[in-house]
Amino acid sequence: MSNKSISQLTAGASVSSTDIFPDVQTSGVGPVKVTAAQIGNYVLSGSGLTGTLPVSNGGTGLTSLTAGYIPYASSSSAFSFSNLYSDGSNLGLGVTPSAWGVSQKAIQIKTFASFYDDEYNGTAVIGYNMYQSANSTFNYNFTGIAASRYVQGAGQHQWFISTGTPVKDAAISFTQAMTLDSSGNFNVGGTDTNVRGLFIGASATSANYAFAAKNSSGTLLLAARNDGYIIAAGVYSNTSASSANVFVDTDGSLKRSTSSLKYKTNIKNAIHGLNELIKLRSVTYNGINDGNKIFGGLIAEEVDAVGLSEFVVYDADGKPDALHYGPMVSLAFKAIQELAAEVAELKAKVA
């Protein structure tokens, strides 16, 4: 390997592949170290390169450079720049970068994809069919296709989807669709940081679910409808001979019914018995959501009217809504005890 001066070359001069030319320079550029294979048989004038720019492994090279484009080696070993473009701050692959904001540095890929650093908000963003033209302004890249963006920063992950009609370069209104915050709280459709897992339904009708779980066969296991109804398909078939012990409170919460002394306080002997019992009306009826099925029971308003409020369930407005049928057996016990006392008294008189 030997050093040679560029001044030693003339048109058509033959050089060795091991020759190095440490004094080669173009206009306004310092010394450039190149191999003979890079120079080939081209002449370099004092004002810069002329002719076709050489390529290390052969090929035709470029006859000129275009401002903003980045040359690269193509499969034919020639230089090309048709797919790479930089505006000085952002890089476009197959596309000229959109009008990104000064605080956003992006790699934009063709029409839809982009990855960028949002210096103003301190986040890294993956975008689809969008660019950020200012610190809080987003625009469409393409007409007719919705936009979305995924944002990561400070341990938080956020997913946004666009609303409205997509029009190229028009402003985008984003809705936050999903959030995973730095505390591990996961929200779908909301941003509530006080809930570990939150799912907000798309509507308030029974036709859609806010949450649903299915098995691998697609069978519904558990669901919460948007109107507040809860469906647990397996509960019905999981039977027991035990008595019912679940109570649904007025706020919809489920509670286990108990009877142990450890769950009770302020215990007193009951004062209601036979006198109130004989005032109750036993009825049969159809439930408004149960078709033609006939039920037997009491009317909550009538039980309340005779002063048996301890057996009545009241709604949020304080009106009678349901009955504690299980505990009402204590009323029957009290009445039987009173009757038994009367029978004993009568027997004593007869004797």
Summary of the structure (lengths in Angstrom):
residues: 351
radius of gyration: 41.5
end to end distance: 139.7
largest distance: 149.3
contacts: 836
relative contact order: 0.04
helix: 14%
strand: 34%
